[in-house]
Amino acid sequence: MEQGPPGIDVTVPSVARIYDYLLGGKDNFAVDRAAAEKLIELTPNAREGVRTNRRFIRRAVTLMAREGIRQFLDIGAGLPTQENVHQVALREAPDARVVYVDNDPIVLAHGRALLADNDQTIVVDGDLREPEAILGDPRINEHIDFGRPVGLLMVAVLHFVPDNDDAERIVATLRDRLAPGSAMAISHLSYGDLDEEKIREGRELYKNTSAGAVTPRTHAELLRFFDGFDLAEPGLVLTEEWRPEPDEPKLPRIPGVDGYAGVGLLRSR
């Protein structure tokens, strides 16, 4: 059996490491690769889905920076890869400050090692399901000022919160701490063209991962997360349709789950 770093359980698939494998990364173990391959069997567009999410992060952070935002809070950040939030933000605004929040030990270890010499970016242990603890964390409050605009990102993470009321409470708690001029980016799984059996198998797969559950949501359910925000154009749309680059080729449709994405702008209270 593979041996992981101290504190890393290599017998339970990690959603962060599954995501890393689907992106072509190397920070994963056999149990993660097996879960990812099973996911690809169930939803053949899984690899393209995670790549589309990375492109969405780049576009969303670029929009936020061009709106004048200089502070970014990325909850459920995942393993470092290409075009991370801090890379995009610092390219647009060299004075930007970034906080990554995650509760996966390998994410925390890799992120802190990667960013050890970057004093504008920190990595903090936190759980999306406990937004009050994130907002009250002194390390976060020393690094960013919630009295000024913040770019909040929850990319491909809210579908791991199974209860609709809990998910809406989490988003509302975070939204209520944001100052006018802030923005929030969300991407989220929807059902796509999966049949009931594949949806059931997908839920069973995620029950055995570090997340414990996955809950795709409808477009109408996801729109409620943006209560209080003005949606930036083109609104809440399929992730690949959120501001694609002009020269980006349109790929053929691959069966599987869909994802929706949007950016909300908090103009006023």
SEMIKOL-521727 format. One record per residue (C-alpha): x, y, z. Coordinates in steps of 0.5 Angstrom, whole numbers, padded with zeros to 4 digits, always signed. Example, Ala and Ser with C-alpha at 12.3 -4.5 7.8 and 13.67 -1.06 7.14 Angstrom:
BEGIN
+0025-0009+0016;+0027-0002+0014;
***
This chain:
BEGIN
+0000+0000+0000;+0002+0007-0001;+0005+0011+0004;+0003+0018+0005;+0006+0024+0009;+0004+0024+0016;-0003+0026+0018;-0005+0024+0011;-0010+0018+0010;-0009+0014+0004;-0014+0009+0005;-0020+0014+0004;-0021+0018-0003;-0020+0026-0002;-0024+0030-0007;-0018+0035-0007;-0014+0029-0010;-0019+0027-0014;-0020+0034-0017;-0012+0034-0018;-0012+0027-0022;-0017+0030-0026;-0013+0036-0028;-0007+0031-0030;-0004+0033-0023;+0001+0028-0019;-0001+0030-0012;-0006+0024-0011;-0006+0016-0009;-0008+0010-0012;-0015+0010-0008;-0016+0017-0011;-0014+0015-0018;-0019+0009-0017;-0025+0014-0015;-0023+0019-0021;-0023+0013-0026;-0030+0011-0023;-0033+0018-0024;-0030+0018-0031;-0034+0012-0032;-0041+0015-0029;-0040+0022-0033;-0035+0022-0038;-0034+0029-0038;-0031+0030-0031;-0024+0032-0034;-0027+0037-0038;-0031+0039-0032;-0025+0041-0028;-0021+0044-0033;-0027+0049-0035;-0028+0050-0027;-0020+0053-0027;-0022+0057-0033;-0028+0060-0030;-0023+0062-0024;-0019+0066-0028;-0024+0069-0031;-0028+0071-0025;-0022+0073-0021;-0020+0078-0027;-0027+0081-0027;-0026+0082-0020;-0019+0085-0020;-0022+0090-0026;-0028+0092-0021;-0022+0094-0016;-0022+0089-0012;-0016+0087-0008;-0017+0082-0003;-0019+0075-0005;-0022+0069+0000;-0022+0063-0004;-0026+0057+0001;-0025+0050-0001;-0019+0052-0005;-0016+0045-0007;-0009+0043-0009;-0005+0048-0012;-0005+0048-0020;-0004+0053-0026;-0007+0059-0026;-0009+0060-0018;-0013+0065-0015;-0006+0069-0013;-0003+0068-0020;-0009+0071-0023;-0010+0077-0018;-0003+0079-0018;-0002+0079-0025;-0008+0084-0025;-0006+0088-0019;+0001+0087-0016;-0002+0089-0009;-0007+0084-0008;-0008+0080-0002;-0011+0073-0002;-0013+0068+0003;-0014+0060+0001;-0018+0056+0006;-0019+0049+0006;-0019+0043+0011;-0015+0037+0007;-0009+0036+0010;-0005+0035+0004;-0008+0042+0001;-0005+0045+0007;+0002+0042+0007;+0003+0043-0001;+0000+0050-0001;+0004+0053+0005;+0010+0050+0002;+0009+0053-0005;+0007+0060-0002;+0012+0060+0004;+0016+0066+0001;+0009+0070-0001;+0007+0074+0004;+0001+0077+0000;-0002+0070+0000;-0004+0065+0006;-0007+0058+0007;-0011+0057+0013;-0015+0051+0016;-0022+0052+0015;-0029+0048+0014;-0034+0051+0009;-0039+0048+0013;-0037+0053+0019;-0037+0060+0016;-0037+0064+0023;-0031+0060+0024;-0028+0062+0018;-0030+0070+0019;-0028+0070+0026;-0021+0067+0024;-0015+0072+0027;-0011+0070+0021;-0016+0072+0016;-0018+0078+0019;-0010+0080+0020;-0009+0079+0012;-0016+0082+0009;-0020+0087+0012;-0028+0086+0011;-0029+0093+0011;-0027+0094+0004;-0029+0090-0002;-0027+0082-0002;-0027+0077-0008;-0031+0071-0005;-0030+0065-0009;-0033+0058-0007;-0032+0054-0014;-0034+0047-0014;-0035+0046-0007;-0042+0048-0005;-0045+0041-0008;-0041+0038-0002;-0046+0041+0003;-0052+0036+0002;-0058+0040+0006;-0061+0046+0002;-0062+0050+0008;-0055+0049+0010;-0052+0051+0004;-0056+0058+0003;-0055+0059+0011;-0047+0059+0009;-0048+0063+0003;-0052+0068+0007;-0047+0068+0013;-0041+0070+0008;-0045+0075+0004;-0047+0079+0010;-0040+0080+0012;-0038+0083+0005;-0037+0090+0004;-0041+0094-0002;-0036+0093-0008;-0035+0086-0006;-0036+0080-0011;-0038+0073-0010;-0036+0067-0015;-0040+0060-0015;-0039+0054-0019;-0043+0048-0018;-0045+0041-0020;-0052+0040-0024;-0055+0034-0026;-0054+0034-0034;-0056+0028-0038;-0055+0023-0032;-0060+0018-0031;-0063+0016-0024;-0058+0010-0024;-0052+0014-0025;-0054+0019-0020;-0055+0014-0015;-0048+0011-0017;-0045+0018-0016;-0048+0019-0009;-0045+0012-0007;-0038+0014-0010;-0038+0020-0006;-0040+0017+0001;-0034+0014+0001;-0029+0020+0000;-0027+0025+0005;-0033+0030+0003;-0038+0024+0005;-0044+0027+0000;-0045+0030-0007;-0051+0034-0008;-0052+0037-0015;-0057+0043-0015;-0062+0046-0021;-0061+0053-0024;-0067+0055-0020;-0064+0053-0013;-0057+0056-0015;-0060+0062-0017;-0062+0063-0009;-0055+0063-0007;-0054+0070-0011;-0060+0074-0007;-0057+0081-0005;-0052+0081-0011;-0053+0083-0018;-0051+0078-0023;-0045+0080-0028;-0047+0078-0035;-0048+0073-0038;-0051+0071-0031;-0052+0064-0028;-0050+0060-0034;-0047+0053-0036;-0039+0054-0033;-0037+0053-0040;-0041+0059-0043;-0039+0064-0037;-0035+0069-0041;-0031+0064-0046;-0025+0067-0049;-0026+0069-0056;-0021+0064-0059;-0023+0059-0055;-0025+0053-0059;-0032+0050-0057;-0032+0043-0056;-0037+0038-0057;-0042+0036-0052;-0039+0030-0048;-0045+0026-0044;-0045+0027-0036;-0046+0032-0031;-0047+0040-0032;-0044+0045-0028;-0047+0052-0027;-0043+0059-0026;-0044+0066-0024;-0041+0072-0021;-0045+0076-0016;-0043+0084-0015;-0045+0087-0008;-0047+0094-0010;-0050+0096-0004;-0053+0094+0002;
***
